[in-house]
Amino acid sequence: MIDIITGDSQYAKDLRKHIVFYILPFTNPDGVQEGLSRSNINGINLEVNWNYPDSLTAQEVKNMKGFLGKLIKERTVDVVLNMHSQSLNQTTYWVHRADGTSDKYYKNLMLFSNLTIDRNPYFKKDDLKFSNVSPKYVEGWFWDNCKEKSLIFGYK
């Protein structure tokens, strides 16, 4: 994705002309180095550390929350893609149900996901998963802070 966005094609130039991208490419290098894909070097699971008080929040999550909090105060963030490491040649999209968000939000998530999976060789319909939004995840943090202003997906 980064190669496409930063490329020299007319498509890449058009994307950059109309869209502002913020990319946090790697937030857990120490943990991954030690074989911990979701946990930092201290064993704290960074994926589920978003709703703890600051005294119990991992520094990596504090850094991301600080950056994202400043960003959403300055501007509306339309779409957030929480892209996990990918080792398979397929994608799982996590869509948050309306009972945890709103009917409008759910409808927009479904519309966006269906537009992006059409003729996508890395996606099978069975890979569309549904869950409730939870404040312990970054998706829940965005819902709590932005409501319907920002669509956020977890991709695995």
N, CA and C atoms as an extended XYZ file, in Angstrom:
468
Properties=species:S:1:pos:R:3:atomname:S:1:resname:S:1:resid:I:1 pbc="F F F"
N         0.822       -1.184        0.000 N   MET     1
C         0.000        0.000        0.000 CA  MET     1
C         0.874        1.258        0.000 C   MET     1
N         1.924        1.253        0.824 N   ILE     2
C         2.810        2.422        0.881 CA  ILE     2
C         3.501        2.617       -0.462 C   ILE     2
N         3.901        1.522       -1.115 N   ASP     3
C         4.536        1.633       -2.424 CA  ASP     3
C         3.587        2.259       -3.440 C   ASP     3
N         2.328        1.881       -3.402 N   ILE     4
C         1.341        2.455       -4.330 CA  ILE     4
C         1.171        3.947       -4.068 C   ILE     4
N         0.981        4.309       -2.796 N   ILE     5
C         0.748        5.708       -2.431 CA  ILE     5
C         1.928        6.604       -2.803 C   ILE     5
N         3.133        6.101       -2.627 N   THR     6
C         4.327        6.918       -2.873 CA  THR     6
C         4.881        6.770       -4.285 C   THR     6
N         4.204        5.989       -5.119 N   GLY     7
C         4.687        5.737       -6.475 CA  GLY     7
C         4.582        6.938       -7.398 C   GLY     7
N         5.054        6.747       -8.610 N   ASP     8
C         5.070        7.808       -9.619 CA  ASP     8
C         3.899        7.739      -10.587 C   ASP     8
N         3.019        6.756      -10.435 N   SER     9
C         1.897        6.614      -11.361 CA  SER     9
C         0.921        7.784      -11.209 C   SER     9
N         0.118        7.992      -12.235 N   GLN    10
C        -0.892        9.047      -12.158 CA  GLN    10
C        -1.880        8.746      -11.035 C   GLN    10
N        -2.196        7.470      -10.849 N   TYR    11
C        -3.093        7.067       -9.754 CA  TYR    11
C        -2.531        7.509       -8.403 C   TYR    11
N        -1.243        7.253       -8.164 N   ALA    12
C        -0.601        7.651       -6.906 CA  ALA    12
C        -0.623        9.171       -6.752 C   ALA    12
N        -0.330        9.889       -7.829 N   LYS    13
C        -0.345       11.352       -7.782 CA  LYS    13
C        -1.749       11.876       -7.466 C   LYS    13
N        -2.765       11.259       -8.057 N   ASP    14
C        -4.148       11.663       -7.791 CA  ASP    14
C        -4.530       11.383       -6.337 C   ASP    14
N        -4.100       10.225       -5.818 N   LEU    15
C        -4.372        9.916       -4.411 CA  LEU    15
C        -3.775       10.984       -3.504 C   LEU    15
N        -2.514       11.310       -3.725 N   ARG    16
C        -1.838       12.306       -2.883 CA  ARG    16
C        -2.430       13.702       -3.047 C   ARG    16
N        -2.980       13.981       -4.204 N   LYS    17
C        -3.585       15.291       -4.446 CA  LYS    17
C        -4.882       15.456       -3.655 C   LYS    17
N        -5.598       14.357       -3.437 N   HIS    18
C        -6.929       14.437       -2.837 CA  HIS    18
C        -7.030       13.874       -1.422 C   HIS    18
N        -6.012       13.156       -0.973 N   ILE    19
C        -6.094       12.477        0.327 CA  ILE    19
C        -4.833       12.761        1.128 C   ILE    19
N        -5.011       13.021        2.409 N   VAL    20
C        -3.882       13.147        3.320 CA  VAL    20
C        -3.749       11.806        4.041 C   VAL    20
N        -2.583       11.203        3.954 N   PHE    21
C        -2.319        9.909        4.588 CA  PHE    21
C        -1.432       10.115        5.810 C   PHE    21
N        -1.781        9.443        6.902 N   TYR    22
C        -0.929        9.358        8.085 CA  TYR    22
C        -0.657        7.877        8.288 C   TYR    22
N         0.590        7.505        8.295 N   ILE    23
C         0.946        6.096        8.381 CA  ILE    23
C         1.859        5.891        9.586 C   ILE    23
N         1.416        5.034       10.496 N   LEU    24
C         2.249        4.598       11.617 CA  LEU    24
C         2.689        3.182       11.268 C   LEU    24
N         3.872        3.026       10.682 N   PRO    25
C         4.219        1.742       10.097 CA  PRO    25
C         4.555        0.620       11.073 C   PRO    25
N         5.078        0.937       12.252 N   PHE    26
C         5.518       -0.149       13.117 CA  PHE    26
C         5.576        0.386       14.541 C   PHE    26
N         4.739       -0.137       15.407 N   THR    27
C         4.656        0.417       16.761 CA  THR    27
C         5.219       -0.487       17.846 C   THR    27
N         5.674       -1.671       17.476 N   ASN    28
C         6.139       -2.625       18.482 CA  ASN    28
C         7.421       -3.349       18.061 C   ASN    28
N         8.469       -2.631       17.680 N   PRO    29
C         9.670       -3.320       17.204 CA  PRO    29
C        10.351       -4.177       18.262 C   PRO    29
N        10.391       -3.712       19.515 N   ASP    30
C        11.067       -4.492       20.562 CA  ASP    30
C        10.344       -5.801       20.843 C   ASP    30
N         9.013       -5.737       20.940 N   GLY    31
C         8.239       -6.949       21.196 CA  GLY    31
C         8.356       -7.951       20.062 C   GLY    31
N         8.251       -7.472       18.835 N   VAL    32
C         8.350       -8.357       17.673 CA  VAL    32
C         9.730       -8.992       17.603 C   VAL    32
N        10.760       -8.225       17.908 N   GLN    33
C        12.124       -8.764       17.928 CA  GLN    33
C        12.220       -9.963       18.869 C   GLN    33
N        11.454       -9.926       19.952 N   GLU    34
C        11.459      -11.021       20.933 CA  GLU    34
C        10.393      -12.078       20.649 C   GLU    34
N         9.724      -11.987       19.492 N   GLY    35
C         8.712      -12.974       19.114 CA  GLY    35
C         7.330      -12.701       19.691 C   GLY    35
N         7.100      -11.488       20.179 N   LEU    36
C         5.816      -11.107       20.772 CA  LEU    36
C         5.077      -10.204       19.791 C   LEU    36
N         4.150      -10.754       19.026 N   SER    37
C         3.528       -9.962       17.963 CA  SER    37
C         2.598       -8.876       18.497 C   SER    37
N         1.911       -9.122       19.584 N   ARG    38
C         0.972       -8.129       20.121 CA  ARG    38
C         1.449       -7.490       21.414 C   ARG    38
N         2.401       -8.101       22.068 N   SER    39
C         2.858       -7.603       23.369 CA  SER    39
C         4.201       -6.909       23.227 C   SER    39
N         4.391       -5.885       24.050 N   ASN    40
C         5.679       -5.203       24.030 CA  ASN    40
C         6.707       -6.024       24.806 C   ASN    40
N         7.884       -5.489       24.940 N   ILE    41
C         8.988       -6.200       25.592 CA  ILE    41
C         8.668       -6.519       27.060 C   ILE    41
N         7.742       -5.766       27.655 N   ASN    42
C         7.339       -5.989       29.046 CA  ASN    42
C         6.150       -6.943       29.170 C   ASN    42
N         5.706       -7.497       28.035 N   GLY    43
C         4.597       -8.448       28.061 CA  GLY    43
C         3.222       -7.817       28.086 C   GLY    43
N         3.119       -6.521       27.851 N   ILE    44
C         1.816       -5.840       27.832 CA  ILE    44
C         1.224       -5.950       26.439 C   ILE    44
N         0.008       -6.505       26.335 N   ASN    45
C        -0.671       -6.644       25.055 CA  ASN    45
C        -1.128       -5.259       24.592 C   ASN    45
N        -0.467       -4.726       23.594 N   LEU    46
C        -0.731       -3.366       23.119 CA  LEU    46
C        -2.078       -3.245       22.433 C   LEU    46
N        -2.576       -4.329       21.884 N   GLU    47
C        -3.850       -4.274       21.170 CA  GLU    47
C        -5.023       -4.011       22.117 C   GLU    47
N        -4.941       -4.480       23.343 N   VAL    48
C        -6.067       -4.355       24.276 CA  VAL    48
C        -5.738       -3.421       25.441 C   VAL    48
N        -4.888       -2.436       25.208 N   ASN    49
C        -4.401       -1.563       26.274 CA  ASN    49
C        -4.927       -0.132       26.146 C   ASN    49
N        -5.985        0.082       25.371 N   TRP    50
C        -6.436        1.425       25.019 CA  TRP    50
C        -7.345        2.083       26.047 C   TRP    50
N        -7.930        1.355       26.971 N   ASN    51
C        -8.867        1.992       27.910 CA  ASN    51
C        -8.377        1.964       29.354 C   ASN    51
N        -7.108        1.731       29.561 N   TYR    52
C        -6.552        1.751       30.908 CA  TYR    52
C        -6.203        3.183       31.311 C   TYR    52
N        -6.147        3.457       32.621 N   PRO    53
C        -5.641        4.767       33.047 CA  PRO    53
C        -4.174        4.906       32.630 C   PRO    53
N        -3.719        6.141       32.476 N   ASP    54
C        -2.346        6.378       32.010 CA  ASP    54
C        -1.299        5.628       32.823 C   ASP    54
N        -1.529        5.483       34.112 N   SER    55
C        -0.536        4.805       34.954 CA  SER    55
C        -0.386        3.326       34.589 C   SER    55
N        -1.380        2.745       33.900 N   LEU    56
C        -1.336        1.335       33.516 CA  LEU    56
C        -1.241        1.132       31.996 C   LEU    56
N        -1.115        2.228       31.270 N   THR    57
C        -1.068        2.151       29.812 CA  THR    57
C         0.381        2.068       29.352 C   THR    57
N         0.631        1.159       28.433 N   ALA    58
C         1.981        0.996       27.880 CA  ALA    58
C         2.406        2.275       27.162 C   ALA    58
N         3.686        2.565       27.199 N   GLN    59
C         4.205        3.778       26.573 CA  GLN    59
C         3.886        3.819       25.084 C   GLN    59
N         3.952        2.673       24.414 N   GLU    60
C         3.655        2.641       22.981 CA  GLU    60
C         2.224        3.107       22.717 C   GLU    60
N         1.281        2.667       23.539 N   VAL    61
C        -0.119        3.068       23.379 CA  VAL    61
C        -0.286        4.544       23.745 C   VAL    61
N         0.388        4.989       24.798 N   LYS    62
C         0.338        6.422       25.144 CA  LYS    62
C         0.813        7.272       23.971 C   LYS    62
N         1.890        6.847       23.323 N   ASN    63
C         2.409        7.590       22.175 CA  ASN    63
C         1.385        7.653       21.047 C   ASN    63
N         0.765        6.511       20.737 N   MET    64
C        -0.232        6.491       19.666 CA  MET    64
C        -1.454        7.323       20.041 C   MET    64
N        -1.932        7.189       21.282 N   LYS    65
C        -3.085        7.967       21.722 CA  LYS    65
C        -2.779        9.460       21.678 C   LYS    65
N        -1.571        9.839       22.055 N   GLY    66
C        -1.182       11.245       22.000 CA  GLY    66
C        -1.206       11.781       20.580 C   GLY    66
N        -0.604       11.033       19.657 N   PHE    67
C        -0.584       11.449       18.256 CA  PHE    67
C        -1.996       11.512       17.684 C   PHE    67
N        -2.765       10.444       17.886 N   LEU    68
C        -4.112       10.393       17.325 CA  LEU    68
C        -5.036       11.417       17.973 C   LEU    68
N        -4.902       11.624       19.283 N   GLY    69
C        -5.718       12.616       19.969 CA  GLY    69
C        -5.470       14.014       19.432 C   GLY    69
N        -4.198       14.352       19.211 N   LYS    70
C        -3.852       15.654       18.637 CA  LYS    70
C        -4.403       15.764       17.215 C   LYS    70
N        -4.271       14.705       16.444 N   LEU    71
C        -4.741       14.710       15.063 CA  LEU    71
C        -6.246       14.947       14.979 C   LEU    71
N        -7.038       14.223       15.787 N   ILE    72
C        -8.496       14.373       15.682 CA  ILE    72
C        -8.990       15.706       16.255 C   ILE    72
N        -8.177       16.365       17.064 N   LYS    73
C        -8.531       17.718       17.507 CA  LYS    73
C        -8.307       18.730       16.394 C   LYS    73
N        -7.334       18.466       15.533 N   GLU    74
C        -6.983       19.393       14.461 CA  GLU    74
C        -7.839       19.216       13.216 C   GLU    74
N        -8.308       17.998       12.962 N   ARG    75
C        -9.054       17.732       11.727 CA  ARG    75
C        -9.906       16.488       11.865 C   ARG    75
N       -10.819       16.323       10.946 N   THR    76
C       -11.619       15.109       10.881 CA  THR    76
C       -10.813       14.039       10.162 C   THR    76
N       -10.782       12.867       10.733 N   VAL    77
C       -10.135       11.716       10.107 CA  VAL    77
C       -11.258       10.839        9.578 C   VAL    77
N       -11.362       10.734        8.266 N   ASP    78
C       -12.494       10.042        7.662 CA  ASP    78
C       -12.422        8.529        7.812 C   ASP    78
N       -11.269        7.949        7.517 N   VAL    79
C       -11.115        6.495        7.529 CA  VAL    79
C        -9.811        6.138        8.219 C   VAL    79
N        -9.878        5.133        9.099 N   VAL    80
C        -8.705        4.614        9.792 CA  VAL    80
C        -8.619        3.119        9.487 C   VAL    80
N        -7.462        2.680        9.049 N   LEU    81
C        -7.238        1.265        8.782 CA  LEU    81
C        -6.238        0.750        9.806 C   LEU    81
N        -6.702       -0.072       10.715 N   ASN    82
C        -5.834       -0.696       11.712 CA  ASN    82
C        -5.344       -1.999       11.099 C   ASN    82
N        -4.229       -1.920       10.405 N   MET    83
C        -3.722       -3.050        9.628 CA  MET    83
C        -2.697       -3.816       10.443 C   MET    83
N        -3.067       -5.026       10.798 N   HIS    84
C        -2.176       -5.896       11.556 CA  HIS    84
C        -1.183       -6.555       10.606 C   HIS    84
N        -0.159       -7.123       11.175 N   SER    85
C         0.808       -7.813       10.330 CA  SER    85
C         0.098       -8.903        9.537 C   SER    85
N         0.577       -9.122        8.359 N   GLN    86
C        -0.086      -10.051        7.455 CA  GLN    86
C         0.879      -11.143        7.045 C   GLN    86
N         0.551      -12.371        7.364 N   SER    87
C         1.407      -13.473        6.948 CA  SER    87
C         0.712      -14.379        5.935 C   SER    87
N        -0.583      -14.211        5.771 N   LEU    88
C        -1.327      -15.005        4.801 CA  LEU    88
C        -1.663      -14.143        3.589 C   LEU    88
N        -1.982      -14.764        2.489 N   ASN    89
C        -2.365      -13.996        1.316 CA  ASN    89
C        -3.885      -13.824        1.256 C   ASN    89
N        -4.449      -13.444        2.391 N   GLN    90
C        -5.869      -13.123        2.476 CA  GLN    90
C        -6.055      -12.069        3.554 C   GLN    90
N        -7.217      -11.470        3.580 N   THR    91
C        -7.503      -10.393        4.521 CA  THR    91
C        -8.789      -10.678        5.265 C   THR    91
N        -8.807      -10.406        6.556 N   THR    92
C       -10.030      -10.467        7.349 CA  THR    92
C       -10.403       -9.040        7.733 C   THR    92
N       -11.609       -8.646        7.412 N   TYR    93
C       -12.124       -7.329        7.772 CA  TYR    93
C       -13.002       -7.485        9.010 C   TYR    93
N       -12.769       -6.673       10.020 N   TRP    94
C       -13.615       -6.682       11.202 CA  TRP    94
C       -14.556       -5.490       11.143 C   TRP    94
N       -15.855       -5.770       11.123 N   VAL    95
C       -16.893       -4.741       11.064 CA  VAL    95
C       -17.615       -4.719       12.405 C   VAL    95
N       -17.761       -3.524       12.968 N   HIS    96
C       -18.445       -3.403       14.259 CA  HIS    96
C       -19.940       -3.233       14.050 C   HIS    96
N       -20.679       -4.071       14.733 N   ARG    97
C       -22.134       -4.119       14.581 CA  ARG    97
C       -22.809       -2.839       15.057 C   ARG    97
N       -24.018       -2.631       14.551 N   ALA    98
C       -24.784       -1.429       14.883 CA  ALA    98
C       -25.160       -1.372       16.356 C   ALA    98
N       -25.327       -2.530       17.008 N   ASP    99
C       -25.742       -2.485       18.418 CA  ASP    99
C       -24.660       -1.916       19.331 C   ASP    99
N       -23.415       -1.829       18.869 N   GLY   100
C       -22.352       -1.217       19.663 CA  GLY   100
C       -21.968        0.162       19.176 C   GLY   100
N       -22.469        0.531       17.992 N   THR   101
C       -22.153        1.840       17.422 CA  THR   101
C       -23.476        2.532       17.081 C   THR   101
N       -23.814        2.607       15.810 N   SER   102
C       -25.093        3.173       15.375 CA  SER   102
C       -25.457        2.562       14.028 C   SER   102
N       -26.709        2.675       13.658 N   ASP   103
C       -27.142        2.145       12.364 CA  ASP   103
C       -26.397        2.822       11.212 C   ASP   103
N       -26.233        4.143       11.308 N   LYS   104
C       -25.540        4.893       10.256 CA  LYS   104
C       -24.079        4.448       10.146 C   LYS   104
N       -23.407        4.295       11.274 N   TYR   105
C       -22.006        3.884       11.277 CA  TYR   105
C       -21.865        2.491       10.662 C   TYR   105
N       -22.709        1.566       11.083 N   TYR   106
C       -22.675        0.202       10.556 CA  TYR   106
C       -22.913        0.201        9.045 C   TYR   106
N       -23.887        0.974        8.593 N   LYS   107
C       -24.188        1.057        7.160 CA  LYS   107
C       -22.966        1.567        6.394 C   LYS   107
N       -22.302        2.604        6.912 N   ASN   108
C       -21.114        3.144        6.247 CA  ASN   108
C       -19.951        2.154        6.261 C   ASN   108
N       -19.776        1.413        7.356 N   LEU   109
C       -18.742        0.372        7.396 CA  LEU   109
C       -19.006       -0.698        6.343 C   LEU   109
N       -20.256       -1.127        6.231 N   MET   110
C       -20.600       -2.161        5.250 CA  MET   110
C       -20.407       -1.647        3.830 C   MET   110
N       -20.790       -0.413        3.579 N   LEU   111
C       -20.613        0.161        2.253 CA  LEU   111
C       -19.131        0.227        1.895 C   LEU   111
N       -18.327        0.752        2.799 N   PHE   112
C       -16.885        0.861        2.551 CA  PHE   112
C       -16.261       -0.519        2.346 C   PHE   112
N       -16.597       -1.462        3.204 N   SER   113
C       -15.995       -2.789        3.076 CA  SER   113
C       -16.398       -3.459        1.768 C   SER   113
N       -17.658       -3.333        1.373 N   ASN   114
C       -18.089       -3.946        0.115 CA  ASN   114
C       -17.460       -3.275       -1.100 C   ASN   114
N       -17.234       -1.979       -1.027 N   LEU   115
C       -16.561       -1.302       -2.138 CA  LEU   115
C       -15.101       -1.734       -2.254 C   LEU   115
N       -14.459       -2.013       -1.143 N   THR   116
C       -13.038       -2.364       -1.190 CA  THR   116
C       -12.787       -3.852       -1.423 C   THR   116
N       -13.781       -4.697       -1.256 N   ILE   117
C       -13.557       -6.130       -1.467 CA  ILE   117
C       -13.981       -6.603       -2.852 C   ILE   117
N       -14.664       -5.761       -3.589 N   ASP   118
C       -15.109       -6.141       -4.921 CA  ASP   118
C       -13.915       -6.488       -5.791 C   ASP   118
N       -13.876       -7.687       -6.310 N   ARG   119
C       -12.798       -8.200       -7.166 CA  ARG   119
C       -11.429       -8.161       -6.487 C   ARG   119
N       -11.419       -8.275       -5.176 N   ASN   120
C       -10.174       -8.282       -4.410 CA  ASN   120
C        -9.707       -9.732       -4.258 C   ASN   120
N        -8.586      -10.108       -4.839 N   PRO   121
C        -8.142      -11.509       -4.788 CA  PRO   121
C        -7.696      -11.960       -3.393 C   PRO   121
N        -7.512      -11.018       -2.475 N   TYR   122
C        -7.047      -11.365       -1.131 CA  TYR   122
C        -8.186      -11.497       -0.134 C   TYR   122
N        -9.403      -11.420       -0.600 N   PHE   123
C       -10.551      -11.427        0.295 CA  PHE   123
C       -11.579      -12.442       -0.160 C   PHE   123
N       -12.091      -13.198        0.804 N   LYS   124
C       -13.196      -14.116        0.546 CA  LYS   124
C       -14.352      -13.667        1.429 C   LYS   124
N       -15.561      -13.806        0.966 N   LYS   125
C       -16.731      -13.336        1.727 CA  LYS   125
C       -16.753      -13.887        3.152 C   LYS   125
N       -16.257      -15.107        3.347 N   ASP   126
C       -16.221      -15.692        4.695 CA  ASP   126
C       -15.257      -14.956        5.619 C   ASP   126
N       -14.381      -14.128        5.053 N   ASP   127
C       -13.410      -13.386        5.849 CA  ASP   127
C       -13.962      -12.067        6.389 C   ASP   127
N       -15.208      -11.745        6.097 N   LEU   128
C       -15.849      -10.568        6.675 CA  LEU   128
C       -16.401      -10.983        8.034 C   LEU   128
N       -15.835      -10.418        9.094 N   LYS   129
C       -16.193      -10.792       10.465 CA  LYS   129
C       -16.873       -9.619       11.165 C   LYS   129
N       -17.708       -9.937       12.136 N   PHE   130
C       -18.470       -8.923       12.852 CA  PHE   130
C       -18.214       -9.044       14.351 C   PHE   130
N       -18.159       -7.904       15.012 N   SER   131
C       -17.946       -7.904       16.456 CA  SER   131
C       -18.514       -6.622       17.044 C   SER   131
N       -18.618       -6.606       18.354 N   ASN   132
C       -18.979       -5.371       19.039 CA  ASN   132
C       -17.727       -4.531       19.206 C   ASN   132
N       -17.897       -3.231       19.162 N   VAL   133
C       -16.771       -2.341       19.386 CA  VAL   133
C       -16.479       -2.334       20.888 C   VAL   133
N       -15.211       -2.340       21.246 N   SER   134
C       -14.810       -2.373       22.650 CA  SER   134
C       -13.791       -1.271       22.912 C   SER   134
N       -13.921       -0.541       24.031 N   PRO   135
C       -12.978        0.535       24.318 CA  PRO   135
C       -11.548        0.068       24.588 C   PRO   135
N       -11.340       -1.230       24.768 N   LYS   136
C        -9.979       -1.700       25.007 CA  LYS   136
C        -9.146       -1.733       23.725 C   LYS   136
N        -9.820       -1.640       22.568 N   TYR   137
C        -9.144       -1.638       21.267 CA  TYR   137
C        -9.100       -0.223       20.700 C   TYR   137
N        -8.179        0.030       19.764 N   VAL   138
C        -8.088        1.333       19.113 CA  VAL   138
C        -9.407        1.682       18.408 C   VAL   138
N       -10.101        0.681       17.867 N   GLU   139
C       -11.385        0.944       17.207 CA  GLU   139
C       -12.392        1.534       18.194 C   GLU   139
N       -12.416        1.007       19.410 N   GLY   140
C       -13.302        1.534       20.441 CA  GLY   140
C       -12.890        2.928       20.881 C   GLY   140
N       -11.585        3.159       20.958 N   TRP   141
C       -11.087        4.488       21.292 CA  TRP   141
C       -11.570        5.506       20.270 C   TRP   141
N       -11.478        5.149       18.976 N   PHE   142
C       -11.964        6.058       17.931 CA  PHE   142
C       -13.472        6.266       18.048 C   PHE   142
N       -14.228        5.208       18.286 N   TRP   143
C       -15.680        5.366       18.436 CA  TRP   143
C       -15.981        6.298       19.610 C   TRP   143
N       -15.331        6.097       20.729 N   ASP   144
C       -15.568        6.938       21.902 CA  ASP   144
C       -15.212        8.403       21.647 C   ASP   144
N       -14.206        8.648       20.827 N   ASN   145
C       -13.722       10.010       20.605 CA  ASN   145
C       -14.272       10.687       19.352 C   ASN   145
N       -14.726        9.907       18.378 N   CYS   146
C       -15.153       10.497       17.106 CA  CYS   146
C       -16.574       10.131       16.693 C   CYS   146
N       -17.123        9.084       17.289 N   LYS   147
C       -18.442        8.564       16.890 CA  LYS   147
C       -18.472        8.347       15.379 C   LYS   147
N       -19.476        8.890       14.693 N   GLU   148
C       -19.675        8.611       13.267 CA  GLU   148
C       -18.756        9.407       12.347 C   GLU   148
N       -17.913       10.281       12.891 N   LYS   149
C       -17.028       11.103       12.062 CA  LYS   149
C       -15.914       10.290       11.418 C   LYS   149
N       -15.474        9.205       12.064 N   SER   150
C       -14.341        8.413       11.565 CA  SER   150
C       -14.734        6.949       11.458 C   SER   150
N       -14.609        6.385       10.271 N   LEU   151
C       -14.791        4.950       10.094 CA  LEU   151
C       -13.468        4.275       10.405 C   LEU   151
N       -13.490        3.233       11.224 N   ILE   152
C       -12.256        2.513       11.505 CA  ILE   152
C       -12.478        1.013       11.334 C   ILE   152
N       -11.536        0.399       10.661 N   PHE   153
C       -11.567       -1.035       10.398 CA  PHE   153
C       -10.335       -1.686       10.989 C   PHE   153
N       -10.508       -2.882       11.495 N   GLY   154
C        -9.383       -3.732       11.816 CA  GLY   154
C        -9.191       -4.713       10.686 C   GLY   154
N        -7.990       -4.775       10.138 N   TYR   155
C        -7.642       -5.714        9.070 CA  TYR   155
C        -6.611       -6.663        9.609 C   TYR   155
N        -6.830       -7.931        9.397 N   LYS   156
C        -5.861       -8.928        9.835 CA  LYS   156
C        -5.549       -9.843        8.697 C   LYS   156
